[in-house]
Amino acid sequence: MRVTFATLGCKVNQVDTAHLEASFAARQYEVVRWPGPADVCVINTCTVTAVADRQSRQMVKRARRANPEALVIVTGCGPLSGGGMEDAFAEADLITGNVEKSDLPRLAAQWRRGATRRVIGDIAAQTEVAASGAALIAGRARSFLKVQDGCPAACSYCVVPQVRGPSRSAPPQEVLVAVRDLLRLGTGEIVLTGIHLGAYGADLRPATNLAALCRDILRETATPRLRLSSVEPQEVSGELVDLMAGDARLCNHLHLPLQSGSDRILQMMNRSYRVAEYESIVAMCRNRIADITIGADVLVGFPGEDDEAFAETLATLRRLRLPHLHVFPYSDRPGTAASRLPEKVPSATVRERAAQVRALAAEFQREHRRAQIGKRLLVLVEQITRDGLRRGASRNYLPVLFASNAGVGEEIEVLIELINEKCELVGR
């Protein structure tokens, strides 16, 4: 039996799929490249935006076209979001939510193609982190380790708490076991990830936090490089900044979602900080952590975002000059408070604003990378190009291309000499 996987959305979904691949392989399935040919097709969906919903639907159709006789399974966040997504997956044979992911091999063995079946448990009742152990993602020099799941926030535009459930954390000792397992498997970097990573440990008894977990990992394991995925700005503690400043193994890179540079829009989004607080957090990180790279998410076109509010966002971004910006055009999510707000921004205006922010992002990115010329950066080799060059990421999360005999997974010091047409750093 052959099984193939399509994964959409966040790093947490990628971790979940890695565990699914291992679970199916343990039952003697051959894991093959998407879209097959395969006997079982698993689509691990995302529903954070309307684009993600559309891509999820397209993947189901592609699986069915490529494998007419296969068992097509839809799992993940899409089936939990409502808003008509139930009908969107009519071509699937088995539809599950996030609760059932760990049980998919058994469910696949029990079900055969012919009639759609829905098996969706109550995500709100979940108290543990599934798929939190060690699992390598094929073809990656770095490993993503899920230490947290669910979200305790209530952002007015976001469906994530509805589809991922309450915040829950893997106990520190379980995380340490997984870290040691990943190191034995030869990973060159471990990325701690979660749906709301900064909430790590608040639900445990005794309670702990993300900084304490990082400190334990660095103190008790031989982890060469430890990186954090996205962290909410108000959850970047002085303790975490001190740790990043004092131990080079904790990579000098943070992704701090901003969403809007207008206090009025942040309030309507139900975000728990304002622009001045965000800017002070960025300033603290830059002042105390050498050569840090800071990225952010920016959501444009939120209901009520008039020209003045968007101008405030542009002004905020120009002050911050963040070199990594993920720009998301707003789209209504079923059941969210924002979907019921008036003053929707026309689609053409949203696209135009997204283009303006992306143009700024390109400017800030080149500026930040140009400042690296002449510096020596530690780079993890992630790929060997067709012409024999090495490509990888520095500790401060910048793409570097260089000549070397190093293998994938090795970390090499590289002198940065220039920036190429793709805005990659080039060195030797």
Summary of the structure (lengths in Angstrom):
residues: 428
radius of gyration: 21.8
end to end distance: 46.2
largest distance: 62.2
contacts: 1495
relative contact order: 0.09
helix: 37%
strand: 22%
